[in-house]
Amino acid sequence: MGLNPDGQPVSTNLALIRSTYEGPSAENGKHLLAALAPDAEWNEAAGFPYAGTYVGPDAIIKNVFARLASEWIEYRAEVDSYMEDGDQVVAFGFYSGTYAVTGKGMRASFAHLYTLKDGKIARMVQYVDSHLVQQAMC
């Protein structure tokens, strides 16, 4: 266990999720890939451009992260706070970036609900203000 900024202990589950947000993008990506269970479910919210449920690291990377990297300029997911309850961790924050095709920027709030099992991400459910994201794409 590590310590949070207030000097309090951080659980293994919380530390794992934090490691996927709080470093440089390439490092976050490596940590996420290592943290995903082989049969992880990734649920992108209805109304979000990449909406759907993707199963397994390859499908998640191809259908979500590869597209974010190729379709957006300086796309980021910045977390403001976390909450933890047993095997679930929630990350609250904001997406930001510029859609390459339109040149329009956005900043949209999100919550990511993670369920962990045996030290791996078994499931992620996204909640997002997708209207703001869609506006940048038009």
VOFIVO-857358 format. One record per residue (C-alpha): residue number from 1; residue in three letters; chain; x, y, z. Coordinates in pm, 1 decimal. Each point is the difference from the previous one (the first is absolute). Last residue first. Layout:
<zadrens>
{pos:NUM code:ALA unit:A u:X v:Y w:Z}
...
</zadrens>
This chain:
<zadrens>
{pos:138 code:CYS unit:A u:-2003.2 v:1858.0 w:-3507.2}
{pos:137 code:MET unit:A u:255.5 v:-205.0 w:202.7}
{pos:136 code:ALA unit:A u:43.9 v:260.1 w:272.5}
{pos:135 code:GLN unit:A u:-375.8 v:-1.5 w:59.8}
{pos:134 code:GLN unit:A u:5.8 v:-381.3 w:38.2}
{pos:133 code:VAL unit:A u:248.5 v:26.6 w:288.6}
{pos:132 code:LEU unit:A u:-215.7 v:259.8 w:176.5}
{pos:131 code:HIS unit:A u:-308.3 v:-219.2 w:-45.9}
{pos:130 code:SER unit:A u:190.4 v:-300.2 w:137.7}
{pos:129 code:ASP unit:A u:-11.6 v:128.9 w:358.0}
{pos:128 code:VAL unit:A u:153.8 v:-325.7 w:117.8}
{pos:127 code:TYR unit:A u:-62.7 v:-317.7 w:200.2}
{pos:126 code:GLN unit:A u:237.4 v:-282.8 w:-93.9}
{pos:125 code:VAL unit:A u:-24.6 v:-354.4 w:136.1}
{pos:124 code:MET unit:A u:320.0 v:-198.5 w:48.8}
{pos:123 code:ARG unit:A u:18.4 v:-373.4 w:68.1}
{pos:122 code:ALA unit:A u:240.2 v:-273.0 w:110.4}
{pos:121 code:ILE unit:A u:295.8 v:228.0 w:71.4}
{pos:120 code:LYS unit:A u:264.0 v:-221.7 w:158.2}
{pos:119 code:GLY unit:A u:122.4 v:-62.2 w:356.3}
{pos:118 code:ASP unit:A u:-197.0 v:-322.6 w:45.8}
{pos:117 code:LYS unit:A u:-322.7 v:172.1 w:-101.2}
{pos:116 code:LEU unit:A u:-50.2 v:370.8 w:-48.7}
{pos:115 code:THR unit:A u:-318.3 v:187.3 w:-88.0}
{pos:114 code:TYR unit:A u:61.4 v:345.9 w:-140.4}
{pos:113 code:LEU unit:A u:-254.9 v:280.8 w:-19.7}
{pos:112 code:HIS unit:A u:122.3 v:287.5 w:-216.4}
{pos:111 code:ALA unit:A u:-162.2 v:338.9 w:56.1}
{pos:110 code:PHE unit:A u:20.4 v:274.4 w:-258.5}
{pos:109 code:SER unit:A u:-24.0 v:376.9 w:-49.6}
{pos:108 code:ALA unit:A u:48.2 v:149.0 w:-346.0}
{pos:107 code:ARG unit:A u:250.4 v:254.5 w:-129.0}
{pos:106 code:MET unit:A u:-8.6 v:54.5 w:-373.8}
{pos:105 code:GLY unit:A u:200.1 v:141.1 w:-288.5}
{pos:104 code:LYS unit:A u:-99.0 v:58.0 w:-359.7}
{pos:103 code:GLY unit:A u:253.1 v:-47.3 w:-282.8}
{pos:102 code:THR unit:A u:-272.8 v:-171.6 w:-201.4}
{pos:101 code:VAL unit:A u:182.7 v:-310.2 w:-130.0}
{pos:100 code:ALA unit:A u:263.6 v:-14.2 w:277.1}
{pos:99 code:TYR unit:A u:-242.7 v:11.7 w:294.3}
{pos:98 code:THR unit:A u:176.9 v:206.3 w:262.9}
{pos:97 code:GLY unit:A u:51.1 v:-133.0 w:350.3}
{pos:96 code:SER unit:A u:-137.7 v:-16.9 w:350.3}
{pos:95 code:TYR unit:A u:-155.3 v:-267.9 w:216.3}
{pos:94 code:PHE unit:A u:-80.9 v:94.4 w:356.5}
{pos:93 code:GLY unit:A u:5.0 v:-174.7 w:335.3}
{pos:92 code:PHE unit:A u:-145.6 v:-255.0 w:237.4}
{pos:91 code:ALA unit:A u:162.9 v:-342.8 w:47.5}
{pos:90 code:VAL unit:A u:-205.4 v:-268.9 w:172.8}
{pos:89 code:VAL unit:A u:156.2 v:-308.9 w:157.3}
{pos:88 code:GLN unit:A u:-182.1 v:-324.8 w:72.9}
{pos:87 code:ASP unit:A u:137.4 v:-313.8 w:167.3}
{pos:86 code:GLY unit:A u:-75.5 v:127.9 w:349.4}
{pos:85 code:ASP unit:A u:-138.9 v:352.1 w:-23.6}
{pos:84 code:GLU unit:A u:235.4 v:261.3 w:-140.2}
{pos:83 code:MET unit:A u:-46.1 v:359.6 w:-102.4}
{pos:82 code:TYR unit:A u:235.7 v:201.4 w:-216.9}
{pos:81 code:SER unit:A u:45.1 v:368.9 w:-70.5}
{pos:80 code:ASP unit:A u:88.6 v:263.2 w:-259.6}
{pos:79 code:VAL unit:A u:104.0 v:-237.9 w:-278.1}
{pos:78 code:GLU unit:A u:127.2 v:129.9 w:-332.7}
{pos:77 code:ALA unit:A u:-92.0 v:-189.8 w:-315.5}
{pos:76 code:ARG unit:A u:192.9 v:154.0 w:-286.1}
{pos:75 code:TYR unit:A u:-23.7 v:38.5 w:-376.6}
{pos:74 code:GLU unit:A u:289.2 v:212.0 w:-128.6}
{pos:73 code:ILE unit:A u:-130.5 v:-2.7 w:-357.3}
{pos:72 code:TRP unit:A u:-281.2 v:-245.3 w:-64.4}
{pos:71 code:GLU unit:A u:-79.2 v:-252.4 w:-275.3}
{pos:70 code:SER unit:A u:315.3 v:-215.8 w:3.1}
{pos:69 code:ALA unit:A u:61.7 v:-34.7 w:374.6}
{pos:68 code:LEU unit:A u:-368.6 v:-24.6 w:88.7}
{pos:67 code:ARG unit:A u:-44.3 v:-260.6 w:-273.1}
{pos:66 code:ALA unit:A u:289.6 v:-211.9 w:122.7}
{pos:65 code:PHE unit:A u:-136.4 v:29.5 w:354.4}
{pos:64 code:VAL unit:A u:-359.0 v:-103.6 w:-59.4}
{pos:63 code:ASN unit:A u:-69.6 v:-265.3 w:-262.1}
{pos:62 code:LYS unit:A u:350.3 v:-140.2 w:-50.9}
{pos:61 code:ILE unit:A u:121.7 v:24.6 w:362.3}
{pos:60 code:ILE unit:A u:-320.9 v:-143.9 w:145.6}
{pos:59 code:ALA unit:A u:-23.0 v:-277.0 w:-260.6}
{pos:58 code:ASP unit:A u:361.1 v:-105.7 w:61.8}
{pos:57 code:PRO unit:A u:-33.9 v:22.0 w:379.9}
{pos:56 code:GLY unit:A u:-302.6 v:-228.6 w:24.5}
{pos:55 code:VAL unit:A u:-370.4 v:69.7 w:-39.2}
{pos:54 code:TYR unit:A u:-141.2 v:320.0 w:-148.0}
{pos:53 code:THR unit:A u:-341.6 v:135.6 w:92.5}
{pos:52 code:GLY unit:A u:-135.9 v:283.2 w:-207.3}
{pos:51 code:ALA unit:A u:20.9 v:372.2 w:-55.5}
{pos:50 code:TYR unit:A u:311.7 v:133.9 w:-175.7}
{pos:49 code:PRO unit:A u:-146.4 v:341.9 w:-86.7}
{pos:48 code:PHE unit:A u:-169.8 v:30.7 w:342.8}
{pos:47 code:GLY unit:A u:-379.3 v:5.6 w:-27.4}
{pos:46 code:ALA unit:A u:-36.2 v:-328.6 w:186.1}
{pos:45 code:ALA unit:A u:288.8 v:-31.0 w:243.6}
{pos:44 code:GLU unit:A u:316.8 v:-203.2 w:-68.0}
{pos:43 code:ASN unit:A u:-6.9 v:-331.7 w:185.8}
{pos:42 code:TRP unit:A u:332.2 v:-185.8 w:26.3}
{pos:41 code:GLU unit:A u:-29.4 v:-365.3 w:99.8}
{pos:40 code:ALA unit:A u:323.0 v:-174.5 w:102.1}
{pos:39 code:ASP unit:A u:43.1 v:-358.3 w:-125.8}
{pos:38 code:PRO unit:A u:382.2 v:-11.5 w:8.5}
{pos:37 code:ALA unit:A u:-6.4 v:215.9 w:316.8}
{pos:36 code:LEU unit:A u:123.3 v:354.0 w:-59.1}
{pos:35 code:ALA unit:A u:269.2 v:137.2 w:232.9}
{pos:34 code:ALA unit:A u:298.9 v:-58.2 w:-232.3}
{pos:33 code:LEU unit:A u:-174.3 v:186.0 w:-283.5}
{pos:32 code:LEU unit:A u:-92.8 v:281.0 w:236.4}
{pos:31 code:HIS unit:A u:355.1 v:32.7 w:134.0}
{pos:30 code:LYS unit:A u:142.9 v:13.4 w:-351.2}
{pos:29 code:GLY unit:A u:-255.6 v:263.1 w:-101.5}
{pos:28 code:ASN unit:A u:72.2 v:212.4 w:307.3}
{pos:27 code:GLU unit:A u:372.9 v:-13.2 w:-83.7}
{pos:26 code:ALA unit:A u:-63.4 v:115.3 w:-357.2}
{pos:25 code:SER unit:A u:-231.6 v:278.6 w:122.0}
{pos:24 code:PRO unit:A u:246.4 v:135.1 w:260.5}
{pos:23 code:GLY unit:A u:-101.6 v:-85.1 w:355.0}
{pos:22 code:GLU unit:A u:-311.9 v:41.3 w:213.3}
{pos:21 code:TYR unit:A u:-276.1 v:-182.7 w:-184.7}
{pos:20 code:THR unit:A u:71.0 v:-375.9 w:-23.8}
{pos:19 code:SER unit:A u:212.5 v:-4.2 w:317.3}
{pos:18 code:ARG unit:A u:-296.6 v:138.1 w:194.9}
{pos:17 code:ILE unit:A u:-198.0 v:-314.0 w:-84.5}
{pos:16 code:LEU unit:A u:272.1 v:-229.9 w:137.1}
{pos:15 code:ALA unit:A u:53.5 v:214.5 w:310.2}
{pos:14 code:LEU unit:A u:-374.4 v:-11.4 w:73.8}
{pos:13 code:ASN unit:A u:-6.3 v:-378.8 w:-26.6}
{pos:12 code:THR unit:A u:317.4 v:-40.2 w:211.0}
{pos:11 code:SER unit:A u:-142.2 v:220.7 w:272.3}
{pos:10 code:VAL unit:A u:139.5 v:345.9 w:70.1}
{pos:9 code:PRO unit:A u:130.0 v:81.2 w:349.6}
{pos:8 code:GLN unit:A u:-45.2 v:357.9 w:123.1}
{pos:7 code:GLY unit:A u:278.1 v:258.0 w:-40.0}
{pos:6 code:ASP unit:A u:-236.3 v:272.5 w:-121.6}
{pos:5 code:PRO unit:A u:138.9 v:-27.7 w:-355.5}
{pos:4 code:ASN unit:A u:-92.5 v:-373.5 w:-1.0}
{pos:3 code:LEU unit:A u:238.4 v:-261.9 w:138.4}
{pos:2 code:GLY unit:A u:105.1 v:-329.0 w:-155.7}
{pos:1 code:MET unit:A u:-112.7 v:-353.2 w:78.2}
</zadrens>
